[in-house]
Amino acid sequence: MSKILVAYFSASGETARLAKTLAGVIGGDLFEIRPQTTYTAADLDWNNAKSRSSVEMNDPKSRPAMAETPRLAGYDTVFVGFPIWWYQAPRIIQTFLESADFSGKTVIPFATSGGSGMGKTVELLRSSCAPDTRWNEGKRLSSHASAQEVSAWTKSLSL
């Protein structure tokens, strides 16, 4: 049986809710991807081109610092959760993926969003990991997805 980690970034608590449901369904460990400097409401104002999140998302090379580095030894599968920002994962997800060795591991992204889908998220994130990282296309789910909905999705993954 493989050991599973559910790593997630949640600026508003929505993705955290889904990550906790997912970890409960699959029996995985939780790891919160926390920025070194917490995002304020002003930082998250996507209508302001000078807000922190806007500046980060407009710079593909931006890598916000994390408060803690993950320890992935012993995990075979890593679910990576995040809200969709500008039709992709927030830049801190790239920081997370580049901070550890994912060689030989399976990465399964999951996202929350007010309406947009995953877009080209997986395509953009693949380059942040070792070439032998296995990727699943992942899924966008409601932050309020029930344990039954999450279970149906994870069963389709053949974990």
Secondary structure as the mmCIF struct_conf table of DSSP 4:
data_model
#
loop_
_struct_conf.conf_type_id
_struct_conf.id
_struct_conf.beg_label_comp_id
_struct_conf.beg_label_asym_id
_struct_conf.beg_label_seq_id
_struct_conf.end_label_comp_id
_struct_conf.end_label_asym_id
_struct_conf.end_label_seq_id
STRN STRN1 ILE A 4 TYR A 8
BEND BEND1 ALA A 11 GLY A 13
HELX_RH_AL_P HELX_RH_AL_P1 GLU A 14 ILE A 26
TURN_TY1_P TURN_TY1_P1 GLY A 27 GLY A 27
STRN STRN2 ASP A 29 GLU A 32
STRN STRN3 PRO A 35 PRO A 35
BEND BEND2 GLN A 36 THR A 37
HELX_LH_PP_P HELX_LH_PP_P1 THR A 38 THR A 40
TURN_TY1_P TURN_TY1_P2 ALA A 41 LEU A 44
TURN_TY1_P TURN_TY1_P3 TRP A 46 ASN A 47
TURN_TY1_P TURN_TY1_P4 ALA A 49 LYS A 50
BEND BEND3 SER A 51 SER A 51
HELX_RH_AL_P HELX_RH_AL_P2 ARG A 52 MET A 57
TURN_TY1_P TURN_TY1_P5 ASN A 58 ASN A 58
TURN_TY1_P TURN_TY1_P6 PRO A 60 LYS A 61
HELX_LH_PP_P HELX_LH_PP_P2 PRO A 64 ALA A 65
STRN STRN4 MET A 66 MET A 66
BEND BEND4 ALA A 67 GLU A 68
TURN_TY1_P TURN_TY1_P7 ALA A 73 GLY A 74
BEND BEND5 ASP A 76 ASP A 76
STRN STRN5 THR A 77 PRO A 83
STRN STRN6 TRP A 85 TRP A 85
TURN_TY1_P TURN_TY1_P8 TRP A 86 TYR A 87
STRN STRN7 GLN A 88 GLN A 88
HELX_RH_AL_P HELX_RH_AL_P3 ARG A 91 GLU A 98
TURN_TY1_P TURN_TY1_P9 SER A 99 SER A 99
BEND BEND6 ALA A 100 ALA A 100
TURN_TY1_P TURN_TY1_P10 SER A 103 GLY A 104
STRN STRN8 THR A 106 THR A 112
BEND BEND7 GLY A 114 GLY A 115
TURN_TY1_P TURN_TY1_P11 GLY A 119 LYS A 120
HELX_RH_AL_P HELX_RH_AL_P4 THR A 121 ARG A 126
TURN_TY1_P TURN_TY1_P12 SER A 127 SER A 128
BEND BEND8 CYS A 129 CYS A 129
TURN_TY1_P TURN_TY1_P13 PRO A 131 ASP A 132
STRN STRN9 ARG A 134 TRP A 135
STRN STRN10 LYS A 139 ARG A 140
TURN_TY1_P TURN_TY1_P14 SER A 143 HIS A 144
HELX_RH_AL_P HELX_RH_AL_P5 ALA A 147 LYS A 155
TURN_TY1_P TURN_TY1_P15 SER A 156 SER A 158
#
